[in-house]
Amino acid sequence: MTEPHKKEKPYDLEERTYAFALEVRLFLRNTRWDPVSWPDIKQVLRSSGSVSANWVEAKEAISPADYLYRVRICKKEVRETGIWLRLIGDSNPIDEAIHRDLDDLVQETTELVKTFMSIITKKSAEDTLP
C-alpha cells in the first residue's frame, strides 16, 4: 500500500489479521465511492473484521473440532473479503494508485487463504494420525 502507515506484515497471525482488517478500513475511508458500492463496502467491512475475530475465537477453542471449525470460518471470510474488494474495484472508476492499494489488499486475501488452508490441512492430518 502507498499509505505511510503500511509496515511489514506481522508474523503473529492475530496481529496480521487485525492489521488486514485495519488496512481495509483505512483504504475505504480514504476514497470516495459510488453509492452503488455502499452495500459492498458494508460487506467487506464485516467480512474483513470477521477474519480477525474468528482467529481469536480459534485460539480460544474449546476442542480440536471447534478450532478447525473457526479456522475454516476464517478462510471462508477472507475469501469473501477478496470478492467484495474485487467488486468494489471493478465497479468504481479509480486511479492507478488506489488500484494498486486495492490489488495489495486482494493479494493479502490470497496469502491469508493459503495460510488458513495450510493450518486446516496440517490440523486435519494431525487428527487422523494413529
Secondary structure, 3 states (H helix, E strand, C coil): CCCCCCCCCCCCHHHHHHHHHHHHHHHHHCCCCCHHHHHHHHHHHHHHHHHHHHHHHHHCCCCHHHHHHHHHHHHHHHHHHHHHHHHHHHCCCCCHHHHHHHHHHHHHHHHHHHHHHHHHHHHHHHHHCC
